[in-house]
Amino acid sequence: MDHTQESTPLLDALRRYRERDYTPFHTPGHKRGKGASDGAREVLGAAFLDVDVALAGGVEDTRESAGLLGAAEALAAAAWGAERCFFLVNGSTSGVHSLVLTLAGPQDYVIVPRNSHKSLLAALIFSGAMPQYVEPAIDPEWGIPLNISNKKAAAALAARPDAKAFFVTSPTYNGFGADLEHLAGATHAAGVPLIVDQAWGPHLRFCSKLPIDAMSAGADAAVTSVHKLISGVTQSSVLLARGERLSLHRLESIVRMTQSTSPQMPILASIDAARAQMATQGEALWSQAVELAEWARGQIDDIAGLRCVGDECLQKEGVYSFDRTRLTVTGCSLGHSGYALESILRNDYSIAVEAADPLNIVLNVTYGDSMDDLRTLVAALRDYAARYRDAGQAAQSCAGLLIKLPAFTRQAMTPREAFFGASEALPVAACAGRVSAEIVTPYPPGIPVLGPGEEVSDETVAYLAEAARRRLHVHGPEDLTLQKLRVVKESRKRRRA
């Protein structure tokens, strides 16, 4: 074990700040909790408020010293196998923005999977770049996106040899990994850097029972959310990079542009602590988590009326690895959508899930869980299933719960041109043949079904109408009820992809 990974420079600095008992004349205004409201003290706790300070002007002096942060980031780069690591306090979203802005400018093409997080589409708007989409298959049984296949990746590279970058999401929300080693070889042979949105994989490098991580597979950069599955606090993330195919100096400059100039020390320190924990204990901690998840998966599959995604997913198109700590469960045979099952578990059993979609719920299992926690989950699911079987609930097909996603049409202009150009809001039914000026992103899992610059088809109109009828939760459009859609005015000049 590398004993230098036991050190935590940022966490130690925060501890020293607290122990020295500084009198603060710096932000934040609550002054170590003394000015906080009673409600804030009760919910957030005095211990947290006491260390809720910024890096510069709080823990360090105001001369923007990078000593502490630089030391912590160097340790993290070594732990995650990168040449450079940047701590992010604005989540993985800001890391995706930074990478697109570093690699692509106006009219440049980037290859992106259709199931990318909305942050990537936002980055295209900011940069003026043009997407070349790769569409992963949607599993017809579970209704969830798989991953991009090597064949589709090769076709995209052949179609766009001038691409500035190839982005892939791996693992996906449901734990499906792409063939990253193959993709790294293929993209590099084409002279294109491979960038991985590894938001759901901060743990992968630290346990041999988990899929290969992006940097080990040869990616040029990856963004990974420290808060999602390891012990960073919410919003903590890291951007990992090596400089062979991208400029680390430019990347650093742009990371500074996309980050808060007042980073909260508890977020930074939590990244530092999480890295040390993973680098020194990750194999044991995540081996235990894998065992717990596999036990729970077996128990759930034995409950009549319930099913859980397992290793059979490895036979599906584009799925080359599977994070077994992700539990995707369906209760459709008992007559419940994923949304209904989430509500039942929350209201009747005090169990909060990660997410729900029309067919399934998704649950995270980590080293923070105990066998008692998993037994509680399994017991709740067993009782739920028995209740609805005993009540004579008729089994139903899940097919009626799905809304078929519209096929991509064409990118008529860059997302930036469409988003900032002259536009008008029209009834959705009148939008076929027009060009969208906004994003429509159903949540979860945050995958856009329509982006700025895309031509709206009859199929898209039908999807939006059905989504409105079902009151689907969406982000992006001005009219969240989906009665109207903002489209580019007809006078705008269109540009074919």
C-alpha positions in Angstrom: 0.0 0.0 0.0 1.2 3.5 -0.8 1.3 5.1 2.6 1.5 8.6 1.2 -2.2 8.0 0.3 -3.0 8.0 4.0 -2.4 11.7 4.2 -5.2 14.2 3.9 -3.8 17.8 3.6 -7.1 19.6 3.2 -8.9 17.7 5.9 -6.0 18.3 8.3 -6.0 22.0 7.4 -9.7 22.3 8.3 -9.1 20.5 11.5 -6.2 22.9 12.4 -8.5 25.9 11.5 -11.1 24.7 14.0 -8.6 23.8 16.7 -6.9 27.2 16.5 -10.3 28.8 17.0 -9.9 31.8 14.6 -12.1 34.8 15.0 -13.4 35.1 11.4 -13.8 38.4 9.5 -14.3 36.5 6.2 -17.2 34.7 4.5 -19.6 33.2 5.1 -21.7 35.7 7.0 -22.9 33.3 9.7 -19.3 33.4 11.1 -18.8 29.8 12.1 -22.4 29.4 13.0 -22.7 32.2 15.5 -25.0 34.1 13.2 -27.0 31.2 11.9 -30.7 30.8 12.5 -31.9 28.4 15.1 -33.3 26.2 12.4 -30.0 26.1 10.5 -28.1 25.1 13.6 -30.7 22.4 14.4 -30.6 20.8 10.9 -27.1 21.5 9.7 -25.4 21.1 13.1 -22.9 23.3 14.9 -20.0 21.1 14.0 -20.6 21.6 10.2 -21.2 25.4 10.5 -18.0 25.7 12.5 -16.0 24.6 9.5 -18.2 26.0 6.7 -15.4 28.3 5.4 -13.7 29.0 2.1 -10.2 27.8 1.1 -8.6 31.2 0.4 -9.4 33.8 3.1 -10.5 31.1 5.5 -8.2 28.1 5.8 -5.4 29.7 3.8 -4.5 33.3 3.3 -6.0 35.5 0.6 -3.1 35.4 -1.8 -4.7 32.4 -3.7 -2.1 30.0 -2.4 -2.5 26.6 -4.1 -0.3 24.7 -1.7 -2.9 22.7 0.1 -5.2 22.2 -2.8 -2.3 21.3 -5.1 -1.0 18.7 -2.7 -4.5 17.1 -2.3 -5.0 17.1 -6.1 -1.6 15.4 -6.7 -2.5 12.6 -4.3 -5.9 12.2 -6.0 -4.2 12.1 -9.4 -2.0 9.3 -8.3 -4.9 7.4 -6.7 -7.1 7.6 -9.8 -4.3 7.0 -12.2 -4.2 10.4 -13.9 -1.5 12.9 -14.8 -3.6 15.7 -13.4 -6.7 15.9 -11.1 -8.9 18.9 -10.5 -11.2 19.0 -7.5 -14.7 20.2 -8.5 -17.2 21.8 -6.1 -19.9 22.3 -8.8 -20.4 18.6 -9.4 -19.4 16.5 -12.5 -21.6 18.8 -14.6 -18.9 21.5 -14.4 -16.2 18.9 -15.3 -18.1 18.0 -18.5 -18.5 21.7 -19.3 -14.7 22.2 -18.8 -13.7 19.3 -21.1 -16.0 20.3 -24.0 -14.8 23.9 -23.8 -11.2 22.8 -23.7 -11.5 20.5 -26.7 -14.0 22.0 -29.1 -15.1 25.5 -30.3 -17.7 26.9 -32.7 -18.6 24.5 -35.5 -16.2 21.7 -34.3 -17.7 18.3 -34.1 -17.7 16.0 -31.1 -19.0 12.5 -31.0 -21.4 12.0 -28.1 -23.8 9.2 -27.1 -27.5 10.0 -27.3 -27.8 8.9 -23.6 -25.4 11.6 -22.4 -26.3 13.6 -19.4 -27.9 17.0 -20.1 -24.7 18.7 -18.9 -23.0 17.6 -22.2 -25.7 19.2 -24.3 -25.4 22.4 -22.2 -21.7 22.3 -22.9 -22.3 22.1 -26.6 -24.5 25.2 -26.3 -21.7 27.1 -24.4 -19.0 26.1 -26.8 -20.8 26.3 -30.2 -19.7 22.8 -31.1 -21.7 20.4 -33.2 -22.8 16.9 -32.0 -22.3 13.7 -34.0 -24.7 11.3 -32.1 -24.2 7.6 -31.4 -27.5 6.0 -30.3 -27.3 3.1 -27.8 -30.0 0.5 -27.9 -32.9 0.7 -25.5 -33.6 -2.6 -23.7 -37.2 -3.5 -24.7 -37.7 -5.5 -21.5 -36.5 -3.0 -18.9 -37.0 0.2 -20.9 -33.5 1.5 -20.1 -30.6 2.6 -22.4 -27.8 0.1 -22.7 -24.4 1.4 -23.9 -22.8 2.2 -27.2 -21.5 -0.8 -29.1 -18.0 -1.0 -30.7 -19.7 -1.2 -34.1 -21.6 2.0 -33.7 -18.6 3.7 -32.3 -16.5 2.8 -35.3 -19.3 4.1 -37.6 -19.3 7.4 -35.8 -15.5 7.7 -36.0 -15.7 7.0 -39.8 -18.4 9.5 -40.3 -16.5 12.2 -38.4 -12.8 11.8 -38.8 -12.5 15.5 -38.0 -14.1 15.1 -34.5 -12.3 16.9 -31.7 -13.3 14.3 -29.1 -15.3 11.1 -28.5 -17.4 11.2 -25.4 -18.9 8.1 -23.7 -21.0 7.6 -20.6 -19.6 4.6 -18.6 -21.0 3.2 -16.4 -24.6 4.2 -17.2 -27.2 5.1 -14.6 -28.0 1.3 -14.3 -24.4 0.2 -14.1 -23.7 -0.8 -17.7 -20.1 -0.3 -18.9 -18.9 0.3 -22.4 -15.9 -1.5 -23.9 -13.5 1.3 -22.8 -10.2 -0.4 -23.7 -11.4 -1.1 -27.2 -12.8 2.5 -27.5 -9.6 3.9 -26.3 -7.6 2.0 -28.9 -10.1 2.9 -31.7 -10.3 6.6 -30.9 -6.6 7.0 -30.4 -5.9 5.2 -33.7 -8.2 7.9 -35.3 -6.3 10.7 -33.5 -9.3 11.5 -31.3 -9.2 11.8 -27.5 -11.5 9.5 -25.5 -13.4 11.4 -22.7 -15.5 9.4 -20.2 -18.4 10.6 -18.2 -17.7 8.3 -15.3 -20.0 10.1 -12.8 -21.3 6.8 -11.6 -17.9 5.2 -11.3 -15.8 6.9 -8.6 -15.2 3.5 -6.9 -14.2 1.4 -9.9 -10.5 1.8 -9.7 -10.3 0.7 -6.1 -11.8 -2.8 -6.2 -10.9 -5.8 -8.4 -14.5 -7.1 -8.3 -15.7 -4.0 -10.2 -15.5 -3.1 -13.9 -12.4 -1.4 -15.2 -12.2 2.4 -14.7 -11.7 5.0 -17.4 -8.1 5.9 -16.7 -7.0 2.3 -16.4 -8.7 1.6 -19.7 -6.7 4.4 -21.5 -9.1 7.3 -21.5 -7.6 10.8 -21.9 -9.9 12.3 -19.4 -12.8 11.4 -17.1 -15.2 13.1 -14.8 -16.3 11.1 -11.7 -18.7 12.1 -8.9 -17.1 11.6 -5.5 -20.4 12.2 -3.8 -22.5 9.6 -5.8 -21.1 6.4 -4.5 -18.2 7.1 -2.2 -17.9 9.4 0.8 -17.7 12.9 -0.6 -20.4 15.3 0.3 -23.0 16.3 -2.3 -21.6 18.3 -5.3 -18.0 16.9 -4.8 -16.4 15.5 -8.0 -13.1 15.2 -9.7 -11.8 15.7 -13.2 -9.0 13.4 -14.2 -6.8 13.9 -17.2 -3.6 13.1 -19.0 -1.9 15.5 -21.4 -1.0 13.4 -24.4 -4.0 14.5 -26.5 -5.3 17.6 -24.7 -3.7 20.6 -23.2 -3.6 20.4 -19.4 -2.8 24.1 -19.2 -5.8 25.1 -21.2 -7.9 22.6 -19.2 -6.7 24.1 -15.9 -7.6 27.6 -17.1 -11.1 26.6 -18.1 -11.7 24.6 -14.9 -11.1 27.9 -13.1 -13.6 29.6 -15.3 -16.3 27.0 -14.6 -15.8 26.7 -10.8 -17.0 28.8 -8.0 -14.3 31.3 -6.8 -15.5 30.6 -3.2 -15.1 26.8 -3.0 -16.5 25.4 0.3 -13.8 23.8 2.3 -16.0 20.9 3.6 -16.6 19.8 0.0 -12.9 20.0 -0.9 -11.9 18.2 2.4 -14.5 15.5 1.8 -12.9 14.7 -1.6 -9.5 14.5 0.1 -10.9 12.2 2.8 -12.8 10.0 0.3 -9.7 9.6 -1.8 -7.6 8.5 1.2 -10.3 6.1 2.3 -10.5 4.5 -1.2 -6.8 4.3 -1.8 -6.1 2.6 1.5 -9.3 0.6 2.1 -11.2 0.5 -1.2 -10.6 -3.2 -2.1 -12.0 -4.4 1.2 -14.9 -1.9 1.5 -16.1 -2.5 -2.0 -15.7 -6.3 -1.9 -18.1 -6.2 1.0 -20.5 -4.0 -0.9 -20.5 -6.3 -3.9 -21.3 -9.3 -1.6 -24.2 -7.4 0.0 -25.6 -6.4 -3.4 -25.3 -9.9 -4.8 -27.1 -11.3 -1.7 -29.9 -8.8 -2.1 -30.2 -9.4 -5.8 -30.6 -13.1 -5.2 -33.2 -12.5 -2.5 -35.2 -10.1 -4.7 -35.2 -12.5 -7.6 -36.7 -15.2 -5.3 -39.7 -12.9 -4.5 -42.6 -13.8 -6.8 -43.6 -10.8 -8.8 -40.2 -9.0 -8.6 -37.1 -9.1 -10.8 -33.7 -7.5 -10.6 -31.2 -6.8 -13.4 -28.3 -9.2 -13.2 -25.4 -10.7 -15.2 -27.8 -11.5 -18.1 -27.3 -7.8 -19.1 -23.8 -8.7 -20.3 -25.4 -10.5 -23.3 -27.0 -7.2 -24.5 -25.8 -4.9 -27.2 -23.1 -2.5 -26.0 -22.9 -3.8 -22.4 -19.3 -5.1 -21.8 -19.3 -4.8 -18.0 -21.7 -4.5 -15.1 -21.4 -2.8 -11.8 -23.2 -5.3 -9.5 -23.7 -2.9 -6.7 -26.4 -1.2 -8.8 -29.9 -2.7 -8.2 -32.5 -2.1 -10.9 -35.8 -3.7 -9.7 -39.2 -3.9 -11.3 -42.6 -4.6 -9.8 -44.5 -4.4 -13.1 -45.8 -8.0 -12.6 -47.6 -6.8 -9.5 -49.2 -3.9 -11.4 -46.9 -1.1 -10.4 -44.8 1.3 -12.4 -41.4 2.3 -11.0 -42.9 5.6 -9.8 -45.6 3.7 -7.9 -43.2 1.3 -6.3 -41.0 4.2 -5.2 -44.0 5.8 -3.5 -45.0 2.6 -1.8 -41.5 2.0 -0.4 -41.2 5.6 0.7 -44.6 6.0 2.3 -45.2 2.5 3.7 -41.7 1.3 4.5 -39.5 4.5 4.9 -37.2 3.3 2.2 -35.8 6.0 -0.1 -34.5 4.9 -3.5 -32.0 6.5 -5.9 -34.5 6.9 -8.7 -37.6 5.6 -10.5 -38.5 5.4 -14.1 -41.7 4.1 -15.8 -40.8 0.5 -15.2 -38.2 0.3 -12.4 -36.6 1.6 -9.3 -32.8 2.0 -9.0 -31.0 1.5 -5.7 -27.4 2.1 -4.8 -25.5 -0.3 -2.5 -22.2 0.9 -1.1 -19.8 0.2 1.8 -22.0 2.6 3.8 -24.7 -0.1 3.9 -24.8 -3.0 6.4 -26.4 -6.4 6.1 -29.2 -5.1 8.4 -29.9 -2.3 5.8 -30.2 -4.9 3.0 -32.3 -7.2 5.1 -34.6 -4.2 5.8 -34.9 -3.6 2.0 -35.5 -7.2 1.2 -38.1 -7.6 4.0 -39.9 -4.5 2.7 -40.0 -5.8 -0.8 -41.1 -9.2 0.3 -44.0 -7.7 2.4 -44.9 -5.4 -0.5 -45.1 -8.3 -3.0 -47.2 -10.4 -0.6 -49.6 -7.6 0.0 -50.4 -7.1 -3.6 -50.4 -10.8 -4.5 -52.8 -11.4 -1.6 -55.0 -8.5 -2.7 -55.4 -10.2 -6.0 -53.6 -7.5 -7.9 -53.8 -8.5 -11.6 -50.5 -8.8 -13.3 -50.1 -6.4 -16.2 -47.7 -6.0 -19.1 -45.2 -3.2 -18.7 -45.4 -2.3 -22.3 -48.2 0.2 -21.7 -46.1 2.1 -19.2 -43.3 2.9 -21.7 -43.3 5.9 -24.0 -41.3 5.0 -27.0 -38.5 7.5 -27.4 -38.4 9.4 -30.7 -35.6 8.6 -33.1 -33.0 11.3 -33.7 -33.9 13.2 -36.9 -31.0 15.5 -37.9 -29.0 18.4 -36.5 -30.1 21.3 -38.6 -27.8 23.8 -36.8 -25.5 23.9 -33.9 -27.1 23.8 -30.4 -25.7 27.2 -29.7 -27.1 28.8 -32.9 -30.6 27.4 -32.1 -30.5 28.3 -28.4 -29.5 31.9 -28.8 -31.2 32.6 -32.2 -34.6 34.2 -32.7 -37.3 31.8 -31.6 -41.0 31.5 -30.9 -43.2 29.4 -28.6 -45.7 27.3 -30.5 -48.2 24.6 -29.6 -46.4 21.3 -29.7 -48.8 20.0 -32.3 -47.6 22.7 -34.7 -43.9 22.0 -34.3 -43.3 19.1 -36.7 -40.7 20.1 -39.3 -39.5 23.0 -37.2 -36.1 23.2 -35.4 -36.1 23.1 -31.6 -34.6 26.0 -29.7 -34.5 24.3 -26.3 -33.7 21.1 -24.4 -36.3 18.6 -23.3 -34.9 16.2 -20.7 -37.1 13.7 -18.8 -35.9 13.0 -15.2 -34.7 10.5 -14.3 -32.2 9.7 -15.8 -31.5 13.1 -17.3 -31.1 12.1 -20.9 -32.3 14.7 -23.4 -34.8 13.5 -26.0 -34.7 16.8 -27.9 -32.0 19.4 -28.1 -31.5 22.8 -29.6 -30.9 22.7 -33.3 -32.6 19.3 -33.9 -35.4 19.0 -36.3 -38.7 18.1 -34.7 -40.5 15.1 -36.3 -44.0 13.9 -36.1 -42.7 11.1 -33.8 -41.2 13.8 -31.5 -44.5 15.6 -31.4 -46.4 12.4 -30.5 -43.8 11.7 -27.8 -44.2 15.2 -26.3 -47.9 15.0 -26.4 -47.9 11.7 -24.5 -45.4 12.9 -22.1 -47.6 15.9 -21.3 -50.6 13.7 -20.9 -48.7 11.6 -18.3 -47.3 14.7 -16.7 -43.8 13.5 -17.1 -41.2 15.4 -15.1 -38.9 17.2 -17.4 -36.1 19.8 -17.3 -35.1 22.3 -19.9 -38.1 23.7 -21.8 -39.7 26.9 -20.7 -43.1 25.3 -20.6 -42.7 22.3 -18.2 -46.2 21.2 -19.0 -45.1 20.5 -22.6 -48.1 22.3 -24.1 -45.7 24.6 -26.0 -42.2 24.2 -27.4 -39.8 27.0 -28.4 -38.6 26.6 -31.9 -36.3 28.6 -34.2 -38.1 31.2 -36.3 -38.4 30.1 -39.9 -36.2 33.0 -41.1 -33.2 31.4 -39.5 -30.7 29.9 -41.9 -30.4 26.1 -41.2 -27.2 24.2 -41.5 -27.3 20.5 -42.3 -25.1 18.1 -40.4 
